[in-house]
Amino acid sequence: MTETRDTAVYVVYVTCPAPAVASEISRTLVDEHLAACVNVVPGLQSVYHWQGQVEVDEELLLLIKTTADRFESLKARVLTLHPDELPEILAVRAADGLDGYLRWVKETTEPA
């Protein structure tokens, strides 16, 4: 019986509290083929409830491109690298995209 991969492309959102954290997570995920690409978006302001208070923080947003079958490993890796007690990790399935780009994401995240 052959194992099939779920190669649906995901865009994963992760917020980071500092540029050094964003850089470490991004490079690690790409180096380990858990992500094909990570965009680091600076200048994000997050407003949220935490432990009964409204918090406002300056953060960076990671837009991570991966595949469905790599998501659990990616999530586990982010949890080991991220300093927050409860980091934002949200995966959204890409409904469509440029065929060549989607193929590149799938090929790039193939386990080594």
Biopython code that builds the backbone (N, CA, C, O; Angstrom):
import numpy as np
from Bio.PDB.StructureBuilder import StructureBuilder

atoms = [
    (1, "MET", "N", (0.842, -1.175, 0.000)),
    (1, "MET", "CA", (0.000, 0.000, 0.000)),
    (1, "MET", "C", (0.894, 1.248, 0.000)),
    (1, "MET", "O", (1.786, 1.377, 0.838)),
    (2, "THR", "N", (0.652, 2.149, -0.932)),
    (2, "THR", "CA", (1.452, 3.362, -0.997)),
    (2, "THR", "C", (0.823, 4.460, -0.148)),
    (2, "THR", "O", (-0.398, 4.585, -0.052)),
    (3, "GLU", "N", (1.693, 5.241, 0.455)),
    (3, "GLU", "CA", (1.243, 6.346, 1.286)),
    (3, "GLU", "C", (1.033, 7.570, 0.404)),
    (3, "GLU", "O", (1.898, 7.916, -0.400)),
    (4, "THR", "N", (-0.100, 8.215, 0.553)),
    (4, "THR", "CA", (-0.346, 9.425, -0.213)),
    (4, "THR", "C", (-0.185, 10.642, 0.680)),
    (4, "THR", "O", (-0.560, 10.623, 1.852)),
    (5, "ARG", "N", (0.369, 11.682, 0.120)),
    (5, "ARG", "CA", (0.565, 12.933, 0.847)),
    (5, "ARG", "C", (-0.615, 13.850, 0.590)),
    (5, "ARG", "O", (-1.154, 13.891, -0.516)),
    (6, "ASP", "N", (-1.014, 14.591, 1.624)),
    (6, "ASP", "CA", (-2.008, 15.632, 1.441)),
    (6, "ASP", "C", (-1.239, 16.885, 1.088)),
    (6, "ASP", "O", (-0.679, 17.548, 1.961)),
    (7, "THR", "N", (-1.211, 17.211, -0.206)),
    (7, "THR", "CA", (-0.393, 18.316, -0.677)),
    (7, "THR", "C", (-1.200, 19.594, -0.878)),
    (7, "THR", "O", (-0.754, 20.502, -1.580)),
    (8, "ALA", "N", (-2.380, 19.673, -0.272)),
    (8, "ALA", "CA", (-3.116, 20.935, -0.327)),
    (8, "ALA", "C", (-2.216, 22.028, 0.263)),
    (8, "ALA", "O", (-1.552, 21.816, 1.278)),
    (9, "VAL", "N", (-2.203, 23.173, -0.373)),
    (9, "VAL", "CA", (-1.361, 24.271, 0.097)),
    (9, "VAL", "C", (-2.082, 25.053, 1.182)),
    (9, "VAL", "O", (-3.262, 25.381, 1.057)),
    (10, "TYR", "N", (-1.354, 25.342, 2.244)),
    (10, "TYR", "CA", (-1.847, 26.146, 3.364)),
    (10, "TYR", "C", (-1.055, 27.441, 3.438)),
    (10, "TYR", "O", (0.132, 27.484, 3.114)),
    (11, "VAL", "N", (-1.731, 28.490, 3.871)),
    (11, "VAL", "CA", (-1.076, 29.711, 4.304)),
    (11, "VAL", "C", (-1.278, 29.743, 5.811)),
    (11, "VAL", "O", (-2.410, 29.704, 6.294)),
    (12, "VAL", "N", (-0.181, 29.814, 6.549)),
    (12, "VAL", "CA", (-0.234, 29.774, 8.006)),
    (12, "VAL", "C", (0.158, 31.154, 8.535)),
    (12, "VAL", "O", (1.177, 31.721, 8.143)),
    (13, "TYR", "N", (-0.669, 31.673, 9.427)),
    (13, "TYR", "CA", (-0.422, 32.975, 10.052)),
    (13, "TYR", "C", (0.174, 32.749, 11.441)),
    (13, "TYR", "O", (-0.380, 32.004, 12.250)),
    (14, "VAL", "N", (1.298, 33.394, 11.705)),
    (14, "VAL", "CA", (1.924, 33.358, 13.028)),
    (14, "VAL", "C", (2.375, 34.782, 13.340)),
    (14, "VAL", "O", (3.060, 35.408, 12.531)),
    (15, "THR", "N", (1.993, 35.296, 14.508)),
    (15, "THR", "CA", (2.484, 36.604, 14.925)),
    (15, "THR", "C", (3.694, 36.420, 15.832)),
    (15, "THR", "O", (3.791, 35.442, 16.572)),
    (16, "CYS", "N", (4.619, 37.384, 15.760)),
    (16, "CYS", "CA", (5.852, 37.329, 16.544)),
    (16, "CYS", "C", (6.063, 38.659, 17.261)),
    (16, "CYS", "O", (5.731, 39.717, 16.727)),
    (17, "PRO", "N", (6.618, 38.601, 18.477)),
    (17, "PRO", "CA", (6.793, 39.818, 19.260)),
    (17, "PRO", "C", (8.017, 40.662, 18.883)),
    (17, "PRO", "O", (8.105, 41.822, 19.285)),
    (18, "ALA", "N", (8.957, 40.102, 18.122)),
    (18, "ALA", "CA", (10.196, 40.825, 17.826)),
    (18, "ALA", "C", (10.813, 40.322, 16.523)),
    (18, "ALA", "O", (10.604, 39.171, 16.141)),
    (19, "PRO", "N", (11.576, 41.184, 15.835)),
    (19, "PRO", "CA", (12.218, 40.776, 14.591)),
    (19, "PRO", "C", (13.123, 39.550, 14.724)),
    (19, "PRO", "O", (13.149, 38.711, 13.824)),
    (20, "ALA", "N", (13.853, 39.431, 15.813)),
    (20, "ALA", "CA", (14.753, 38.281, 15.983)),
    (20, "ALA", "C", (13.965, 36.976, 16.061)),
    (20, "ALA", "O", (14.399, 35.956, 15.527)),
    (21, "VAL", "N", (12.820, 37.005, 16.716)),
    (21, "VAL", "CA", (11.965, 35.813, 16.817)),
    (21, "VAL", "C", (11.421, 35.460, 15.436)),
    (21, "VAL", "O", (11.444, 34.296, 15.035)),
    (22, "ALA", "N", (10.936, 36.460, 14.714)),
    (22, "ALA", "CA", (10.394, 36.237, 13.373)),
    (22, "ALA", "C", (11.460, 35.656, 12.445)),
    (22, "ALA", "O", (11.187, 34.743, 11.666)),
    (23, "SER", "N", (12.672, 36.193, 12.537)),
    (23, "SER", "CA", (13.760, 35.712, 11.695)),
    (23, "SER", "C", (14.134, 34.273, 12.021)),
    (23, "SER", "O", (14.315, 33.460, 11.114)),
    (24, "GLU", "N", (14.250, 33.951, 13.298)),
    (24, "GLU", "CA", (14.621, 32.588, 13.689)),
    (24, "GLU", "C", (13.571, 31.571, 13.251)),
    (24, "GLU", "O", (13.911, 30.519, 12.709)),
    (25, "ILE", "N", (12.315, 31.879, 13.482)),
    (25, "ILE", "CA", (11.245, 30.955, 13.095)),
    (25, "ILE", "C", (11.224, 30.790, 11.580)),
    (25, "ILE", "O", (11.144, 29.669, 11.079)),
    (26, "SER", "N", (11.297, 31.901, 10.847)),
    (26, "SER", "CA", (11.243, 31.854, 9.381)),
    (26, "SER", "C", (12.370, 31.009, 8.803)),
    (26, "SER", "O", (12.132, 30.110, 7.995)),
    (27, "ARG", "N", (13.591, 31.299, 9.219)),
    (27, "ARG", "CA", (14.747, 30.576, 8.678)),
    (27, "ARG", "C", (14.697, 29.092, 9.029)),
    (27, "ARG", "O", (15.016, 28.243, 8.197)),
    (28, "THR", "N", (14.301, 28.784, 10.251)),
    (28, "THR", "CA", (14.239, 27.388, 10.680)),
    (28, "THR", "C", (13.214, 26.619, 9.856)),
    (28, "THR", "O", (13.497, 25.518, 9.385)),
    (29, "LEU", "N", (12.033, 27.188, 9.679)),
    (29, "LEU", "CA", (10.981, 26.490, 8.923)),
    (29, "LEU", "C", (11.394, 26.240, 7.476)),
    (29, "LEU", "O", (11.120, 25.174, 6.924)),
    (30, "VAL", "N", (12.052, 27.222, 6.862)),
    (30, "VAL", "CA", (12.501, 27.048, 5.477)),
    (30, "VAL", "C", (13.676, 26.077, 5.421)),
    (30, "VAL", "O", (13.705, 25.198, 4.559)),
    (31, "ASP", "N", (14.643, 26.218, 6.323)),
    (31, "ASP", "CA", (15.798, 25.319, 6.349)),
    (31, "ASP", "C", (15.380, 23.862, 6.516)),
    (31, "ASP", "O", (15.989, 22.969, 5.926)),
    (32, "GLU", "N", (14.344, 23.618, 7.317)),
    (32, "GLU", "CA", (13.898, 22.253, 7.599)),
    (32, "GLU", "C", (12.814, 21.758, 6.639)),
    (32, "GLU", "O", (12.213, 20.710, 6.872)),
    (33, "HIS", "N", (12.563, 22.500, 5.572)),
    (33, "HIS", "CA", (11.574, 22.141, 4.543)),
    (33, "HIS", "C", (10.162, 21.975, 5.112)),
    (33, "HIS", "O", (9.345, 21.229, 4.570)),
    (34, "LEU", "N", (9.893, 22.674, 6.201)),
    (34, "LEU", "CA", (8.531, 22.691, 6.743)),
    (34, "LEU", "C", (7.718, 23.782, 6.064)),
    (34, "LEU", "O", (6.488, 23.758, 6.104)),
    (35, "ALA", "N", (8.392, 24.730, 5.447)),
    (35, "ALA", "CA", (7.758, 25.816, 4.707)),
    (35, "ALA", "C", (8.540, 26.053, 3.429)),
    (35, "ALA", "O", (9.765, 25.931, 3.402)),
    (36, "ALA", "N", (7.820, 26.394, 2.370)),
    (36, "ALA", "CA", (8.478, 26.754, 1.117)),
    (36, "ALA", "C", (8.947, 28.198, 1.156)),
    (36, "ALA", "O", (9.981, 28.546, 0.586)),
    (37, "CYS", "N", (8.175, 29.028, 1.833)),
    (37, "CYS", "CA", (8.437, 30.461, 1.859)),
    (37, "CYS", "C", (7.778, 31.054, 3.091)),
    (37, "CYS", "O", (6.710, 30.607, 3.510)),
    (38, "VAL", "N", (8.416, 32.059, 3.669)),
    (38, "VAL", "CA", (7.825, 32.805, 4.776)),
    (38, "VAL", "C", (7.998, 34.290, 4.475)),
    (38, "VAL", "O", (9.114, 34.764, 4.266)),
    (39, "ASN", "N", (6.893, 35.013, 4.454)),
    (39, "ASN", "CA", (6.942, 36.467, 4.346)),
    (39, "ASN", "C", (6.865, 37.039, 5.754)),
    (39, "ASN", "O", (6.014, 36.639, 6.548)),
    (40, "VAL", "N", (7.751, 37.969, 6.056)),
    (40, "VAL", "CA", (7.756, 38.641, 7.353)),
    (40, "VAL", "C", (7.204, 40.044, 7.135)),
    (40, "VAL", "O", (7.797, 40.858, 6.428)),
    (41, "VAL", "N", (6.054, 40.312, 7.757)),
    (41, "VAL", "CA", (5.372, 41.591, 7.575)),
    (41, "VAL", "C", (5.512, 42.403, 8.866)),
    (41, "VAL", "O", (4.917, 42.051, 9.885)),
    (42, "PRO", "N", (6.292, 43.482, 8.830)),
    (42, "PRO", "CA", (6.453, 44.311, 10.036)),
    (42, "PRO", "C", (5.297, 45.297, 10.180)),
    (42, "PRO", "O", (4.460, 45.444, 9.289)),
    (43, "GLY", "N", (5.280, 45.967, 11.332)),
    (43, "GLY", "CA", (4.337, 47.060, 11.525)),
    (43, "GLY", "C", (2.922, 46.640, 11.887)),
    (43, "GLY", "O", (1.973, 47.391, 11.663)),
    (44, "LEU", "N", (2.777, 45.467, 12.435)),
    (44, "LEU", "CA", (1.460, 44.964, 12.809)),
    (44, "LEU", "C", (1.134, 45.402, 14.226)),
    (44, "LEU", "O", (1.973, 45.284, 15.118)),
    (45, "GLN", "N", (-0.060, 45.903, 14.441)),
    (45, "GLN", "CA", (-0.521, 46.202, 15.791)),
    (45, "GLN", "C", (-1.648, 45.235, 16.127)),
    (45, "GLN", "O", (-2.648, 45.166, 15.411)),
    (46, "SER", "N", (-1.488, 44.495, 17.207)),
    (46, "SER", "CA", (-2.498, 43.531, 17.637)),
    (46, "SER", "C", (-3.207, 44.064, 18.877)),
    (46, "SER", "O", (-2.568, 44.527, 19.822)),
    (47, "VAL", "N", (-4.531, 43.990, 18.859)),
    (47, "VAL", "CA", (-5.367, 44.370, 19.997)),
    (47, "VAL", "C", (-6.172, 43.128, 20.358)),
    (47, "VAL", "O", (-6.886, 42.584, 19.515)),
    (48, "TYR", "N", (-6.059, 42.672, 21.618)),
    (48, "TYR", "CA", (-6.673, 41.406, 21.984)),
    (48, "TYR", "C", (-6.917, 41.335, 23.489)),
    (48, "TYR", "O", (-6.323, 42.080, 24.268)),
    (49, "HIS", "N", (-7.800, 40.425, 23.876)),
    (49, "HIS", "CA", (-8.026, 40.140, 25.295)),
    (49, "HIS", "C", (-7.027, 39.099, 25.759)),
    (49, "HIS", "O", (-6.820, 38.097, 25.076)),
    (50, "TRP", "N", (-6.399, 39.317, 26.913)),
    (50, "TRP", "CA", (-5.505, 38.323, 27.499)),
    (50, "TRP", "C", (-5.565, 38.454, 29.016)),
    (50, "TRP", "O", (-5.266, 39.505, 29.583)),
    (51, "GLN", "N", (-5.954, 37.376, 29.646)),
    (51, "GLN", "CA", (-6.032, 37.289, 31.100)),
    (51, "GLN", "C", (-6.812, 38.453, 31.704)),
    (51, "GLN", "O", (-6.379, 39.094, 32.662)),
    (52, "GLY", "N", (-7.994, 38.705, 31.100)),
    (52, "GLY", "CA", (-8.915, 39.704, 31.615)),
    (52, "GLY", "C", (-8.591, 41.144, 31.258)),
    (52, "GLY", "O", (-9.281, 42.054, 31.719)),
    (53, "GLN", "N", (-7.579, 41.377, 30.465)),
    (53, "GLN", "CA", (-7.172, 42.735, 30.086)),
    (53, "GLN", "C", (-7.184, 42.874, 28.564)),
    (53, "GLN", "O", (-7.014, 41.893, 27.840)),
    (54, "VAL", "N", (-7.385, 44.088, 28.098)),
    (54, "VAL", "CA", (-7.198, 44.381, 26.681)),
    (54, "VAL", "C", (-5.741, 44.778, 26.498)),
    (54, "VAL", "O", (-5.251, 45.709, 27.136)),
    (55, "GLU", "N", (-5.065, 44.065, 25.626)),
    (55, "GLU", "CA", (-3.646, 44.303, 25.348)),
    (55, "GLU", "C", (-3.484, 44.907, 23.956)),
    (55, "GLU", "O", (-4.270, 44.624, 23.052)),
    (56, "VAL", "N", (-2.469, 45.733, 23.796)),
    (56, "VAL", "CA", (-2.106, 46.299, 22.501)),
    (56, "VAL", "C", (-0.601, 46.093, 22.348)),
    (56, "VAL", "O", (0.185, 46.587, 23.156)),
    (57, "ASP", "N", (-0.208, 45.362, 21.310)),
    (57, "ASP", "CA", (1.213, 45.058, 21.099)),
    (57, "ASP", "C", (1.611, 45.315, 19.654)),
    (57, "ASP", "O", (0.820, 45.128, 18.730)),
    (58, "GLU", "N", (2.851, 45.748, 19.481)),
    (58, "GLU", "CA", (3.458, 45.832, 18.157)),
    (58, "GLU", "C", (4.050, 44.452, 17.861)),
    (58, "GLU", "O", (4.807, 43.909, 18.665)),
    (59, "GLU", "N", (3.702, 43.896, 16.708)),
    (59, "GLU", "CA", (4.160, 42.555, 16.351)),
    (59, "GLU", "C", (4.553, 42.508, 14.882)),
    (59, "GLU", "O", (4.383, 43.478, 14.143)),
    (60, "LEU", "N", (5.076, 41.373, 14.481)),
    (60, "LEU", "CA", (5.345, 41.073, 13.082)),
    (60, "LEU", "C", (4.473, 39.885, 12.720)),
    (60, "LEU", "O", (4.196, 39.028, 13.560)),
    (61, "LEU", "N", (4.045, 39.835, 11.476)),
    (61, "LEU", "CA", (3.209, 38.733, 11.002)),
    (61, "LEU", "C", (4.006, 37.870, 10.044)),
    (61, "LEU", "O", (4.612, 38.372, 9.097)),
    (62, "LEU", "N", (4.003, 36.571, 10.294)),
    (62, "LEU", "CA", (4.592, 35.619, 9.358)),
    (62, "LEU", "C", (3.474, 35.042, 8.501)),
    (62, "LEU", "O", (2.457, 34.583, 9.023)),
    (63, "LEU", "N", (3.663, 35.066, 7.190)),
    (63, "LEU", "CA", (2.775, 34.397, 6.235)),
    (63, "LEU", "C", (3.576, 33.222, 5.690)),
    (63, "LEU", "O", (4.487, 33.392, 4.880)),
    (64, "ILE", "N", (3.218, 32.038, 6.146)),
    (64, "ILE", "CA", (4.003, 30.836, 5.883)),
    (64, "ILE", "C", (3.271, 29.972, 4.866)),
    (64, "ILE", "O", (2.092, 29.664, 5.045)),
    (65, "LYS", "N", (3.966, 29.575, 3.791)),
    (65, "LYS", "CA", (3.373, 28.689, 2.789)),
    (65, "LYS", "C", (3.919, 27.281, 2.981)),
    (65, "LYS", "O", (5.129, 27.056, 3.001)),
    (66, "THR", "N", (2.980, 26.333, 3.123)),
    (66, "THR", "CA", (3.344, 24.946, 3.368)),
    (66, "THR", "C", (2.265, 24.047, 2.779)),
    (66, "THR", "O", (1.372, 24.514, 2.072)),
    (67, "THR", "N", (2.354, 22.759, 3.075)),
    (67, "THR", "CA", (1.311, 21.822, 2.647)),
    (67, "THR", "C", (0.616, 21.234, 3.868)),
    (67, "THR", "O", (1.142, 21.265, 4.981)),
    (68, "ALA", "N", (-0.563, 20.704, 3.634)),
    (68, "ALA", "CA", (-1.375, 20.163, 4.729)),
    (68, "ALA", "C", (-0.629, 19.090, 5.499)),
    (68, "ALA", "O", (-0.708, 19.043, 6.727)),
    (69, "ASP", "N", (0.089, 18.236, 4.804)),
    (69, "ASP", "CA", (0.763, 17.134, 5.499)),
    (69, "ASP", "C", (1.987, 17.586, 6.292)),
    (69, "ASP", "O", (2.489, 16.824, 7.118)),
    (70, "ARG", "N", (2.476, 18.793, 6.065)),
    (70, "ARG", "CA", (3.618, 19.322, 6.824)),
    (70, "ARG", "C", (3.162, 20.212, 7.981)),
    (70, "ARG", "O", (3.973, 20.618, 8.814)),
    (71, "PHE", "N", (1.852, 20.516, 8.032)),
    (71, "PHE", "CA", (1.359, 21.481, 9.012)),
    (71, "PHE", "C", (1.591, 21.057, 10.459)),
    (71, "PHE", "O", (2.032, 21.881, 11.260)),
    (72, "GLU", "N", (1.318, 19.824, 10.824)),
    (72, "GLU", "CA", (1.486, 19.409, 12.227)),
    (72, "GLU", "C", (2.944, 19.524, 12.668)),
    (72, "GLU", "O", (3.221, 19.949, 13.790)),
    (73, "SER", "N", (3.871, 19.149, 11.796)),
    (73, "SER", "CA", (5.294, 19.285, 12.118)),
    (73, "SER", "C", (5.687, 20.755, 12.209)),
    (73, "SER", "O", (6.461, 21.141, 13.085)),
    (74, "LEU", "N", (5.153, 21.573, 11.305)),
    (74, "LEU", "CA", (5.414, 23.002, 11.336)),
    (74, "LEU", "C", (4.895, 23.610, 12.638)),
    (74, "LEU", "O", (5.592, 24.389, 13.287)),
    (75, "LYS", "N", (3.685, 23.254, 13.009)),
    (75, "LYS", "CA", (3.087, 23.779, 14.237)),
    (75, "LYS", "C", (3.922, 23.387, 15.453)),
    (75, "LYS", "O", (4.178, 24.220, 16.322)),
    (76, "ALA", "N", (4.339, 22.149, 15.520)),
    (76, "ALA", "CA", (5.156, 21.690, 16.638)),
    (76, "ALA", "C", (6.483, 22.454, 16.689)),
    (76, "ALA", "O", (6.960, 22.794, 17.772)),
    (77, "ARG", "N", (7.071, 22.721, 15.539)),
    (77, "ARG", "CA", (8.350, 23.439, 15.492)),
    (77, "ARG", "C", (8.175, 24.886, 15.938)),
    (77, "ARG", "O", (9.005, 25.409, 16.682)),
    (78, "VAL", "N", (7.101, 25.537, 15.489)),
    (78, "VAL", "CA", (6.837, 26.913, 15.923)),
    (78, "VAL", "C", (6.688, 26.950, 17.444)),
    (78, "VAL", "O", (7.209, 27.855, 18.095)),
    (79, "LEU", "N", (5.986, 25.980, 18.006)),
    (79, "LEU", "CA", (5.793, 25.956, 19.459)),
    (79, "LEU", "C", (7.110, 25.830, 20.216)),
    (79, "LEU", "O", (7.227, 26.344, 21.328)),
    (80, "THR", "N", (8.103, 25.157, 19.637)),
    (80, "THR", "CA", (9.403, 25.046, 20.314)),
    (80, "THR", "C", (10.217, 26.331, 20.208)),
    (80, "THR", "O", (11.077, 26.586, 21.051)),
    (81, "LEU", "N", (9.957, 27.140, 19.188)),
    (81, "LEU", "CA", (10.751, 28.344, 18.934)),
    (81, "LEU", "C", (10.107, 29.632, 19.441)),
    (81, "LEU", "O", (10.801, 30.618, 19.690)),
    (82, "HIS", "N", (8.804, 29.627, 19.592)),
    (82, "HIS", "CA", (8.062, 30.859, 19.904)),
    (82, "HIS", "C", (8.063, 31.125, 21.407)),
    (82, "HIS", "O", (7.827, 30.205, 22.190)),
    (83, "PRO", "N", (8.324, 32.371, 21.828)),
    (83, "PRO", "CA", (8.386, 32.673, 23.255)),
    (83, "PRO", "C", (7.029, 32.847, 23.942)),
    (83, "PRO", "O", (6.957, 32.794, 25.170)),
    (84, "ASP", "N", (5.960, 33.053, 23.179)),
    (84, "ASP", "CA", (4.654, 33.302, 23.787)),
    (84, "ASP", "C", (4.050, 32.030, 24.372)),
    (84, "ASP", "O", (4.259, 30.931, 23.860)),
    (85, "GLU", "N", (3.306, 32.203, 25.440)),
    (85, "GLU", "CA", (2.608, 31.086, 26.081)),
    (85, "GLU", "C", (1.566, 30.462, 25.145)),
    (85, "GLU", "O", (1.383, 29.245, 25.133)),
    (86, "LEU", "N", (0.896, 31.297, 24.373)),
    (86, "LEU", "CA", (-0.150, 30.843, 23.461)),
    (86, "LEU", "C", (0.002, 31.583, 22.131)),
    (86, "LEU", "O", (-0.726, 32.541, 21.872)),
    (87, "PRO", "N", (0.942, 31.148, 21.286)),
    (87, "PRO", "CA", (1.168, 31.865, 20.026)),
    (87, "PRO", "C", (0.011, 31.678, 19.047)),
    (87, "PRO", "O", (-0.660, 30.647, 19.026)),
    (88, "GLU", "N", (-0.189, 32.700, 18.251)),
    (88, "GLU", "CA", (-1.182, 32.601, 17.176)),
    (88, "GLU", "C", (-0.609, 31.712, 16.078)),
    (88, "GLU", "O", (0.446, 32.005, 15.516)),
    (89, "ILE", "N", (-1.311, 30.630, 15.782)),
    (89, "ILE", "CA", (-0.959, 29.748, 14.670)),
    (89, "ILE", "C", (-2.275, 29.382, 13.998)),
    (89, "ILE", "O", (-3.050, 28.588, 14.531)),
    (90, "LEU", "N", (-2.526, 29.961, 12.827)),
    (90, "LEU", "CA", (-3.766, 29.717, 12.090)),
    (90, "LEU", "C", (-3.438, 29.270, 10.676)),
    (90, "LEU", "O", (-2.659, 29.921, 9.980)),
    (91, "ALA", "N", (-4.026, 28.169, 10.252)),
    (91, "ALA", "CA", (-3.795, 27.669, 8.896)),
    (91, "ALA", "C", (-5.059, 27.848, 8.066)),
    (91, "ALA", "O", (-6.164, 27.526, 8.502)),
    (92, "VAL", "N", (-4.868, 28.369, 6.863)),
    (92, "VAL", "CA", (-5.961, 28.574, 5.922)),
    (92, "VAL", "C", (-5.600, 27.834, 4.636)),
    (92, "VAL", "O", (-4.520, 28.026, 4.077)),
    (93, "ARG", "N", (-6.506, 27.001, 4.185)),
    (93, "ARG", "CA", (-6.272, 26.256, 2.943)),
    (93, "ARG", "C", (-6.412, 27.199, 1.752)),
    (93, "ARG", "O", (-7.391, 27.938, 1.647)),
    (94, "ALA", "N", (-5.440, 27.168, 0.869)),
    (94, "ALA", "CA", (-5.497, 27.989, -0.343)),
    (94, "ALA", "C", (-6.533, 27.403, -1.293)),
    (94, "ALA", "O", (-6.415, 26.249, -1.704)),
    (95, "ALA", "N", (-7.531, 28.176, -1.638)),
    (95, "ALA", "CA", (-8.595, 27.698, -2.524)),
    (95, "ALA", "C", (-8.111, 27.594, -3.962)),
    (95, "ALA", "O", (-8.595, 26.754, -4.721)),
    (96, "ASP", "N", (-7.169, 28.432, -4.337)),
    (96, "ASP", "CA", (-6.675, 28.442, -5.705)),
    (96, "ASP", "C", (-5.396, 29.265, -5.738)),
    (96, "ASP", "O", (-5.031, 29.902, -4.750)),
    (97, "GLY", "N", (-4.729, 29.245, -6.863)),
    (97, "GLY", "CA", (-3.511, 30.024, -7.024)),
    (97, "GLY", "C", (-2.862, 29.695, -8.351)),
    (97, "GLY", "O", (-3.370, 28.880, -9.121)),
    (98, "LEU", "N", (-1.753, 30.324, -8.609)),
    (98, "LEU", "CA", (-0.990, 30.058, -9.823)),
    (98, "LEU", "C", (-0.457, 28.631, -9.759)),
    (98, "LEU", "O", (0.240, 28.270, -8.812)),
    (99, "ASP", "N", (-0.780, 27.825, -10.758)),
    (99, "ASP", "CA", (-0.405, 26.408, -10.740)),
    (99, "ASP", "C", (1.087, 26.191, -10.490)),
    (99, "ASP", "O", (1.462, 25.337, -9.687)),
    (100, "GLY", "N", (1.928, 26.951, -11.164)),
    (100, "GLY", "CA", (3.368, 26.795, -10.999)),
    (100, "GLY", "C", (3.815, 27.111, -9.583)),
    (100, "GLY", "O", (4.689, 26.428, -9.049)),
    (101, "TYR", "N", (3.233, 28.133, -8.962)),
    (101, "TYR", "CA", (3.589, 28.482, -7.588)),
    (101, "TYR", "C", (3.135, 27.396, -6.619)),
    (101, "TYR", "O", (3.888, 27.006, -5.727)),
    (102, "LEU", "N", (1.922, 26.911, -6.786)),
    (102, "LEU", "CA", (1.411, 25.848, -5.911)),
    (102, "LEU", "C", (2.269, 24.594, -6.032)),
    (102, "LEU", "O", (2.555, 23.931, -5.035)),
    (103, "ARG", "N", (2.672, 24.275, -7.243)),
    (103, "ARG", "CA", (3.548, 23.115, -7.479)),
    (103, "ARG", "C", (4.892, 23.322, -6.776)),
    (103, "ARG", "O", (5.421, 22.390, -6.171)),
    (104, "TRP", "N", (5.447, 24.538, -6.853)),
    (104, "TRP", "CA", (6.712, 24.859, -6.204)),
    (104, "TRP", "C", (6.603, 24.681, -4.687)),
    (104, "TRP", "O", (7.509, 24.122, -4.070)),
    (105, "VAL", "N", (5.509, 25.147, -4.080)),
    (105, "VAL", "CA", (5.321, 24.974, -2.638)),
    (105, "VAL", "C", (5.335, 23.485, -2.303)),
    (105, "VAL", "O", (5.994, 23.068, -1.351)),
    (106, "LYS", "N", (4.620, 22.693, -3.073)),
    (106, "LYS", "CA", (4.535, 21.246, -2.812)),
    (106, "LYS", "C", (5.908, 20.582, -2.967)),
    (106, "LYS", "O", (6.288, 19.752, -2.141)),
    (107, "GLU", "N", (6.638, 20.934, -4.000)),
    (107, "GLU", "CA", (7.956, 20.337, -4.227)),
    (107, "GLU", "C", (8.969, 20.762, -3.149)),
    (107, "GLU", "O", (9.787, 19.956, -2.706)),
    (108, "THR", "N", (8.904, 22.010, -2.745)),
    (108, "THR", "CA", (9.868, 22.557, -1.798)),
    (108, "THR", "C", (9.678, 21.997, -0.391)),
    (108, "THR", "O", (10.636, 21.915, 0.377)),
    (109, "THR", "N", (8.464, 21.617, -0.052)),
    (109, "THR", "CA", (8.208, 21.105, 1.296)),
    (109, "THR", "C", (8.268, 19.577, 1.360)),
    (109, "THR", "O", (7.932, 18.983, 2.384)),
    (110, "GLU", "N", (8.689, 18.955, 0.282)),
    (110, "GLU", "CA", (8.866, 17.495, 0.320)),
    (110, "GLU", "C", (9.889, 17.156, 1.390)),
    (110, "GLU", "O", (10.939, 17.795, 1.461)),
    (111, "PRO", "N", (9.608, 16.177, 2.213)),
    (111, "PRO", "CA", (10.597, 15.779, 3.226)),
    (111, "PRO", "C", (11.919, 15.385, 2.564)),
    (111, "PRO", "O", (11.936, 14.711, 1.534)),
    (112, "ALA", "N", (13.010, 15.811, 3.167)),
    (112, "ALA", "CA", (14.349, 15.535, 2.597)),
    (112, "ALA", "C", (14.720, 14.078, 2.718)),
    (112, "ALA", "O", (15.804, 13.680, 2.292)),
]
sb = StructureBuilder()
sb.init_structure("model")
sb.init_model(0)
sb.init_chain("A")
sb.init_seg("    ")
for serial, (resi, resn, name, xyz) in enumerate(atoms, 1):
    if name == "N":
        sb.init_residue(resn, " ", resi, " ")
    sb.init_atom(name, np.array(xyz, "f"), 0.0, 1.0, " ", f" {name:<3s}", serial, name[0])
structure = sb.get_structure()
